[in-house]
């Protein structure tokens, strides 16, 4: 028996679980706190605020009589408001009998319609706010590229050594004049026109003086991001690796790697990799993935799951809070739009249902993103928060969206649906939610 391999596998699984629990706990805490605080502001009292389900590990009561607790199963959470029979906010008819009008006003089921609707909607909205603020903070920390195209931190690349230096303002590469970085169309044309060779001549402005220096091809086949559950991640590639050859053929640019993967029709690829001065070899089989198109819809491509970029970080300027927050709003909107589009195309059969991930897949992704650094993990939390907020708005009884549908009916009909109807629909909703979880888990276990 390979004891060392077993221990390594156990350690990897342990950190995957830790990353998953941390990510989910943050998202659930924000979601449930949204319900709680807006309910409190609306005059609805809370009996229990629970992070997790099952046996209670820790609890305390605050001055308002709310029991705050941490439970043993960290797969969600809930707020049990006054008048609720359970964590799903079912009505406790017996407990509400005999209450005065003032006491009823402070229950979930005796409060005005606006208060109940605001309390329920607050959970997903707080998820969207979390995503927006996290994205905004990341955008502010990264900054934005200014009008000039200047060199920030240089990446670690294989020999030869280059004369390009941090702080150089790049004017030309390979004889081509650098356009404004803000003109995306012109810059894309410029980037694709650069000769795929190294070294290249760079004309730069250094300390106010224009000079020519040697530099790398600006888009080398370097791994800047690894997609979780991808062929490259499974094979053991790491962020910072530089792919120097494919099937024995030397390559210089990321475009050469991309072309080899996309045109290989899924055949295994032998990659030569440079990692901090060490030459390594990997073999991996590209996987078919469904990718969203800018104009909508999806296309199927062969991918190994890596993203590249420039041979250096462009120098950036500070991004103001207003622009950063607006960027966070747009990024959150893109995630919601992409998630809805993906689900729609799965239902219509346009893309594979294997794109739906269950708890095991989410846990694996959590661990993979955590292994790539704090910023990648925090970005993943923001993405997952937006997706969970959107999912909770689906009009399924048991979810927040289902409760909002009940409230919409009440607003139109002038009375709430009967308790009997609500209970039946809640049981149906529970069956749907459990069915979706089982479907996702099946995908985790059996999809490639």
N, C-alpha and C positions, 0 to 999 in steps of 0.2 A: 504493500500500500504506500502511495506517495504522501507521507505525512506532511511534508513541507507544502506541497500543492494543496492539500486539504486545508491547512492552516491559512494559506494565502486566500483560498476561496472563501473560507469563513470570515476572514478579515474584510474582504471585499463586500460580502453580503452584509456584514455588520454596518459598514459605513454607508451602504446604499439605504439600509433601513433608517439609520440616523438622519441622513439627508432628507429622505421622504417624510419622516415624522416632523422634522423641523419645518420644511416647506409647507406641509399641510396644516400644521398647527398654527403657523403665522396667518395663513389665509383664512382658516376657520375662525380664529380669534377675531380677526378684523371683521369678517362677515357677521358673526354673532354679536359682536359689540355694536355694529351698526343697528341691528334689530333692537338691542337692549337700550342704547342711548336715545334713539329716536322714540322708542316706546316710553321711556322715562320722561322725555321732553313733552310727549303727547299726553301724559297723565296716566299711563298704563304701568302698573306695578309688575315686578318680576319676582317669582319665587326662587328660581334656580338659573344660574349661568354655568353651563358645563362645557369644559373642553375635554372631549372624549366621551365614550359610552362605557357602560358596565360598572364594575366595582369602583367605588370612590377611593382614590389614593390620598387626597388632601381636600379639605374644605374649610371655609370660614364664612361667617355671616357679617354683612356690613350693617351700617346703622339704619338702612332702609328695610332690613329684614331679608335681603336677597342672599341666597346661599351661593357662594362662588366655589366651584369645585374642579378638580382635575381627576378624570377617570382613567381606568386602566387600558381601554381600547382607543388608541389615538387616531381614529378614522373618521372624525367629524366632531360635532358639538351641537349644542342647542341652547335656547333660552326658553324656559317654561314660565310663561306669564301667568298672572293670576286669572283663574277661570279655565286654564288649560287642563285637559285630562292627561296629556302626554307630551312628549317632545315634539310631536308633529302638529301641535296646537289644536288638537281635537277638543271639543267643548265638554267640560265637566258639568253636566246639567245638575247633578246632585249638589255639588259644591256651590253652585250659583243660586240655588233655591233659598229664599228667605233673606237674601242680601238687600240692603237698602239701595235706593237710587244712587246715593253717593258712592257706596261700595261697588255697585255694578259699574259705575263710570270708570273705576280704576282696574277693571278686568279687561282681558283681551276681547271678550265677546260682548261686553256691555258698553264699550267705548264707541264714540261716534265713528262713522264710516271712514272719514278722512284720517283719523288717528290710526285706525287699524291698517288702512292701505299704506300710509306713510311708514309705519313700523315694519311691515312686511317688505316693502320695496327697498328699505334702507340697507338690508343685507347685501344684495347684489350691487347697489350703488356704492357702498363702501369698498367692495372688491374693485370696482372700476376706479375709484379714487386712489386706492392703494397702487394699482397698476400705473396710473397716470403719474403719481408722485415719484414712484421708483424709476420709471423711465426718465422723468424730468431730471432727477438727481444724477442718473448715469449720463444723460446728455450734457449736463453742466460740468461733470467731472471730466468728460472727454473733450469738451469744447467743440468748436467748429473751425474748419479750415478757412483761413482768411483769403484776401484777394491774391496774395502772393503764394506761390507753391514752394514752401520752404521745408527743409529736412528736419524732422524731429529725431527721435531715437532710431538708430540703425539696427536692423535685425541681424542675428547671427547667421551668416551664410557660408557655404563652402568656399575654399580658395578659388580664384586668386584674391589677394587683398585689393581693396579699392581706395581711391583718393577722395571719394565723396565723403563729406564730413557733416556732422550735426550743425545746423544753423545756416547751411548753404541755401540760398534762394535759387531755385532751378529755373533757368531761362530757356534752355534747349536740351533735348535728349536725342541722340542719334541724328543730329542735324535738323530736327523738327522743333519748331517754336511751341512752347507750352502755352495753351490758351487759358483763359480764366477758369478757375476751378468751379465757379458758380455756373458757367455755361456747360451744363451736363452733356448736351448733344455734341458740342465741339470737342469737349474733353474725351468723350467716348471715341470719337473719330481719331483723335490724336493718339489715344492709348492703343487702338488696334493697328495703327500705322507704324508704330515703333518696331524696328527690326528685332526679331526674336534671336538675339545673340548676346554674348557677354565676353569681355567687357564692352561697354558703350561709352562714347564720349558725351559728357555732360558739360554744358556751358552754364556756369553758376556765377552768382554775385556773392563774393565772400569779403566781409569787412569793407564793403563799398567798392570793391574792385572786381571787374568781370574777368573770369579765368576759365580755362578748360581743364577738366579732371576726368579720371576714369570712374565708372560706376557700374553696378550690376544691371541686368535687364530688370526694369521696374516691377514686373509681375512674375516673380519666380514661382516655381511649384512648391511653395511653403505651406505648411499646415497651420492656419491661424485659428481654425475652429473645427471641432469634431462633432458630427451629428451622433447623438446617442443611438444605440442599437443599429449602427451602420456597419458596413463591411470593414471600413478602416478602423473604427473603434474596436470592433471584435478582434481584428488582427493584431492590435497592439500599437498602432501608430499613436503619436503624442503631439500635442501642440508644440510648434517649433521645429518639427521634423521638416527636412527639405528632401523632396523626391528628385533624385538625380538621373534615374533611368527607368524605362518600362520595357520589359521583355528583352533586356540586353541592349536597348537603344537609348543613348544619352538624350536627355531633354533639358531645355533651358527655361521654358515658360509654362505657366499654369495652363495656358490655352492648349498646349500639346498634350498635357495630362487629360484635360477635359475631353479633347477630341478622341483620344485613345479609349477612354471609358465609354463614351457615348456611341462610338462606332463598333465597339467590340462585341455587341449583342450578348453581353452577359458572360463572356468567356473569362476564366481566371486570368489575372494579371500578376506578373512577377515584378515587384517594385524594388529598385535600389534606393536606399534611404540614407541620408547623412544626418547624424544626430550628435551634435556637440563634438565633432571631430571623429566620430566613430562611423564606419560603414556597416550598414545593416541590410538585410534582405527580408522582404515580406511577400506573401502570396495571398491574394484576396479575390473574391468573386463579386463583381458589381451586382446591385440589387435594383429591381424595378421599383420606382417610386412615382407617386402622383403629385405633381407640383402645380400650385395655383398660377394662373396666367394673369398679367396685369390688367387685361381687358375682361377678365372673368373666365370661369371654367378652369379646367385642369388639363395638363398634358403628362403623359407617361414617359419617363426617361430612365436611363441606366445611370446609377450613381454609386460612388463608394463612400460618400458622406463626409467630405472635407470641403472647407472653404478657404480660399487664399486671399491675397491682398498685395499691397505694395511691399517692396523690399525695405521700407522704412516707414515709420509713423510720420505723417505730415505734421508740421508744426501747427498748433491750433491756437485760437483766440477764445477768451472766456465767452460763454453763452449766457445771456441774461435770463433771469427767472421767467419772465413772460414768454420768451421764445421757447425755453426748455419745457414749460408746462404745456404750451400749445403743441409742441412736438410729442409730449407724453399723451395728450388727448388723441392726436392723430394715430400714434402707434397703438394705443388701446383700441381705437376704432378699427384699425386694420386687422387686429387679432380677432375681434368679434366678427367682422365681416368674413374673414377667412374661415373661421370655425363654422359659421352658419352655411357658407358655401360648400365646405367640405362635407357636412352632414347631408345637405341637400343632394349633392352628387353621389354620395354613398347610397342614399335611399333610391335614387333613380337608376342606380347601376352604372353610372358613368365612370366611377372609380371603385377600387377594391374596398370592401368593408374592413379589410385588415388595417386601414388607416385609423380605425377607432381603437384607442388604447384603453386598457383596464388598469386596475391598481398596481399590478406587477410591472407593467410597462411604464407607468408614471414613476414608480419607485426606481426603476432602472435609469430612467431619464434624470431623476433627481440626483442620483449618485454620479452619473456621467457628467452632469453640469457642475456639480460640486468639485469634481476632480480637475476641472479646467480652470478653477479659480473662483474667488469670491464674487467678482463682478458677473461672471457667467451664471453662477448659482442665483444671485439676486435677480438677474434678468429673467431667469426661468420662473422664479416665484411670481414676478409681475405678469408673465405670460399666463401662467396657470391660474392666477387670481382672476384675470380677465375672462378666461375660459370658464371657470367655475361660476363667476357672476352671471355670465350669459346662460349657462346651463340651468341655473336656478330660476331663470325667467321663463323657461319653457312652460306652457300651459298644462302642466301635469299635476293633478292632485298629489299632495305630499310635498311638492316643491313650492317655492315662493310664487312662481308664476301661476300655479293652480289656485292658490289663495286669492291672488289678484283677480282671477277670472270670477271666483265666487263673489268678490266685492263688486266687480263690474255688473254682474247679474243683479245684485242687491240694489245698485244705483239705478238700474233701468226698471226693475220690477217693483221697487219700493219696499221690498222685504227680502230677507236672506233666504237661501234655499233651505229646505227642511233638514233637520239633523239626520234623519234617516238617509236621505239622498246623499248628504255630505259624507256620511260614514261609508256608504257603499262606494262612492267615488274615491274616497281616500284609500280604501282597500285595493281598488283597481290601480290607483296611482302607485301604491306600494309594489304591486306586482310588476308594473311597467319599469319602475326604478330598479328593482331587483333583477328583472330580465335584462336591462341594459348593462348592469354590473356583471352579470354572468356572461353576457355576450362579449364584453370587453375582456374579461378574464380568459375566455376561450381563445380570443385573438392573441392574447399575451402568450398563451401556452402552445398554440398550434400554427400561428402565422409565421412566415419566414422572417 
